């Protein structure tokens, strides 16, 4: 059957419209700046330059901040203030520092716990390892047990289960961290930890759902130190004040010709963990020449 000229023109016209529509869509997609997240088990974090210096941010947290853009209508004011600074394009990420301007009020303002601070995260890692290292992904019934213990957190747990982001600092997912913390409380028959866990879970809720993955697991793990507040994670500001006090006391009592590096080494002896010792050493280096 031979197609007549009118039919051929109609077909060509339809194809042209499709090509134009696809072209416009592609151009818009290319012009819209997005963070390109390439999950890599060997490189699960990005070093982000913030107003408080370089911070290691989880890929899952970057995705959380990126998703804020999708809530434009619900969070118009927040969008105007912060999202334009987040959605700068990022290409292949290795170990270098990425100059990605995540504003201070987003990283440390929305979530008042300052969960992304490197010292806080080291503390969270230590608490989790010391208390939950013996549990392998907890009990299969743990989440159900929590919801039966306090039905009000059912919605929050549902959101955690749905997202279940990977936390490289703990080498575990959100859901498994929650299960392990509950199993520790159940195994030790500690009602204080259970009750504090419920409080921390409720605090995970914000205006649009729940906080970023790091913020959630930090709260969950913090419930483990309810009876040992002195073991609560401390941020850079707190640690810096602590080592300044130690350094000042030693320096005041030392001979006039003392090498300041000797005092630095004496302060570092109080920090046994190699990573913490390294971070504290870097803090001291920031101001030791001005002492």
C-alpha positions in Angstrom: 0.0 0.0 0.0 1.5 3.4 -1.0 1.1 6.2 1.5 -0.2 9.4 0.0 1.6 12.8 0.3 -0.8 14.0 3.0 -0.2 11.0 5.2 3.5 11.2 4.8 3.5 14.9 5.8 1.4 14.1 8.9 3.8 11.4 10.0 6.8 13.7 9.4 5.1 16.4 11.3 4.4 14.1 14.3 8.0 13.0 14.3 9.2 16.6 14.2 7.0 17.5 17.2 8.4 14.6 19.2 12.0 15.5 18.4 11.4 19.1 19.4 9.7 18.1 22.7 12.5 15.7 23.5 15.1 18.3 22.6 13.5 21.0 24.9 13.2 18.5 27.7 16.9 17.4 27.3 18.1 21.0 27.2 16.2 21.9 30.4 17.6 18.9 32.1 21.1 19.8 31.1 20.7 23.4 32.2 19.2 22.6 35.6 22.2 22.3 37.9 22.2 19.2 40.0 24.6 17.5 42.3 25.8 14.4 40.5 26.0 11.7 43.2 28.1 8.7 42.3 27.9 6.2 45.2 31.2 4.4 45.7 31.7 2.0 48.6 35.4 3.0 48.7 34.7 6.7 48.8 31.4 7.2 50.7 32.0 10.8 51.7 32.7 14.1 50.1 34.9 16.7 51.8 32.8 19.9 51.8 34.1 23.4 52.3 31.8 25.1 54.8 31.9 28.3 56.8 33.2 26.1 59.7 36.0 24.7 57.5 36.2 21.4 55.7 33.6 18.8 56.8 33.2 15.2 55.6 29.6 14.8 54.4 28.0 11.5 53.7 26.6 10.9 50.2 23.3 10.0 51.7 23.2 13.4 53.5 24.0 15.3 50.3 21.1 13.5 48.7 18.9 14.6 51.6 19.9 18.2 51.1 19.4 17.9 47.4 15.9 16.6 47.9 15.0 19.8 49.7 14.6 21.3 46.3 11.7 19.1 45.6 9.8 20.6 48.5 9.8 24.1 47.0 6.2 24.9 47.6 6.2 23.6 51.2 9.5 25.3 52.1 9.6 28.4 50.0 11.6 30.5 52.4 14.2 27.8 53.0 14.5 27.2 49.3 15.2 30.8 48.6 17.9 31.0 51.3 19.7 27.8 50.8 18.9 25.5 47.8 20.6 27.7 45.1 23.8 27.3 47.1 23.4 23.5 47.2 22.6 22.5 43.7 25.9 23.5 42.1 27.2 20.8 39.8 29.7 18.3 41.1 31.5 16.0 38.8 33.7 13.0 39.7 34.6 13.2 43.4 37.7 11.7 44.8 39.4 12.7 48.0 39.9 16.3 47.2 38.0 19.1 48.9 35.0 20.1 46.9 34.1 23.8 47.1 30.4 23.2 47.4 28.8 26.0 49.3 26.5 24.4 51.8 25.5 27.3 54.0 26.2 27.2 57.8 22.5 27.6 58.5 21.8 24.5 56.6 24.5 22.2 57.9 24.5 23.5 61.5 21.4 25.6 61.8 18.5 23.4 60.8 19.7 20.5 62.8 20.8 22.0 66.1 22.9 18.9 67.1 25.7 19.9 64.7 25.8 16.2 63.7 28.3 16.7 60.8 31.1 17.9 63.1 34.0 15.5 62.7 34.6 15.3 66.5 30.9 14.6 67.1 31.0 11.8 64.5 34.1 10.3 66.0 32.3 10.2 69.3 29.2 8.7 67.8 31.4 6.0 66.1 33.0 5.1 69.4 29.8 4.9 71.4 28.2 2.7 68.8 31.2 0.4 68.6 31.6 0.1 72.4 27.9 -0.7 73.0 26.6 -2.4 69.8 29.7 -4.1 68.3 28.5 -7.5 69.5 25.2 -7.3 67.6 24.9 -8.3 64.0 22.0 -6.2 62.6 20.0 -6.8 65.7 16.8 -8.8 65.8 14.4 -9.1 62.9 11.6 -8.1 65.3 13.4 -5.1 66.9 11.6 -2.4 64.9 8.2 -4.0 65.6 9.1 -4.1 69.3 9.9 -0.4 69.4 6.6 0.5 67.7 4.7 -1.7 70.3 6.7 0.0 73.1 5.7 3.4 71.8 3.1 3.6 69.0 3.7 7.3 68.4 7.1 6.6 66.7 5.5 4.3 64.1 5.5 7.0 61.4 9.1 8.0 62.2 10.3 4.4 62.0 8.4 4.0 58.7 10.4 6.9 57.2 13.7 5.5 58.5 12.8 2.1 57.0 11.8 3.6 53.7 15.0 5.7 53.3 17.4 3.3 55.1 20.5 5.3 54.0 24.0 3.9 54.3 26.2 5.6 57.0 29.9 5.0 56.1 31.0 6.3 59.5 29.3 3.3 61.1 29.5 0.9 58.1 25.8 0.3 58.5 22.4 1.4 57.4 20.0 3.5 59.4 17.6 0.7 60.0 20.3 -1.7 61.3 21.7 1.0 63.6 18.3 1.5 65.2 17.8 -2.3 65.6 21.2 -2.7 67.2 20.6 0.1 69.7 17.3 -1.4 70.7 18.8 -4.8 71.0 21.5 -3.4 73.4 18.8 -1.8 75.5 16.7 -5.0 75.5 19.7 -7.3 76.2 20.9 -5.1 79.1 17.3 -4.6 80.3 17.9 -0.9 80.5 14.6 1.0 80.5 16.4 4.3 80.6 18.0 3.7 77.3 14.6 2.5 75.8 12.9 5.6 77.0 15.6 7.9 75.8 15.6 6.2 72.4 11.9 7.0 72.1 12.7 10.7 73.0 15.5 10.8 70.4 13.3 9.2 67.7 10.6 11.8 68.3 13.3 14.5 68.0 14.2 13.1 64.5 11.0 14.6 63.2 11.1 17.9 61.4 8.7 20.0 59.4 9.1 17.9 56.2 9.7 14.4 57.6 12.9 13.4 59.4 16.4 14.8 59.6 19.3 13.8 57.4 20.7 10.2 57.8 23.6 11.4 59.9 21.3 13.4 62.1 19.0 10.5 62.7 21.6 7.9 63.6 23.4 10.4 65.8 20.3 10.9 67.9 19.6 7.2 68.0 23.1 6.4 69.2 23.1 9.3 71.7 20.4 7.4 73.6 23.0 4.9 74.7 24.8 7.5 77.0 21.7 8.6 79.0 23.4 7.3 82.1 26.9 8.6 81.2 26.4 12.1 80.0 30.2 12.7 80.2 30.5 10.3 77.2 28.3 12.4 75.0 29.9 13.4 71.7 31.6 16.8 71.8 32.0 19.1 68.8 35.1 21.0 67.6 34.3 24.1 69.6 34.0 22.1 72.9 37.1 20.0 72.2 39.1 23.1 71.3 38.2 24.8 74.6 39.2 21.6 76.4 42.6 21.3 74.9 43.2 25.1 75.2 42.6 24.8 79.0 45.0 21.8 79.2 47.7 23.5 77.1 47.4 26.8 79.1 47.8 25.0 82.4 50.9 23.1 81.3 52.4 26.1 79.6 51.9 28.3 82.7 53.7 25.7 84.9 56.5 25.0 82.4 60.0 26.5 82.3 60.4 29.7 80.2 62.5 27.9 77.6 60.1 25.0 77.0 59.4 23.9 73.5 55.7 24.4 72.8 55.7 21.1 70.9 56.6 19.3 74.1 53.4 20.7 75.7 51.5 19.7 72.6 52.7 16.1 72.9 51.8 16.1 76.6 48.2 17.2 75.8 48.0 14.5 73.1 48.8 11.7 75.6 45.2 12.2 77.0 43.8 11.0 73.6 44.3 7.3 73.0 42.4 6.8 69.8 44.7 7.4 66.8 42.1 9.3 64.8 41.1 11.5 67.7 44.7 12.2 68.5 45.4 13.2 64.9 42.3 15.6 64.9 43.3 17.1 68.2 46.9 17.6 66.9 45.5 19.5 63.9 43.4 21.7 66.2 46.5 22.6 68.3 48.4 23.4 65.1 45.8 26.0 64.2 46.8 28.2 67.2 50.0 27.0 68.7 52.2 29.6 67.0 50.1 32.3 68.5 50.6 31.2 72.1 
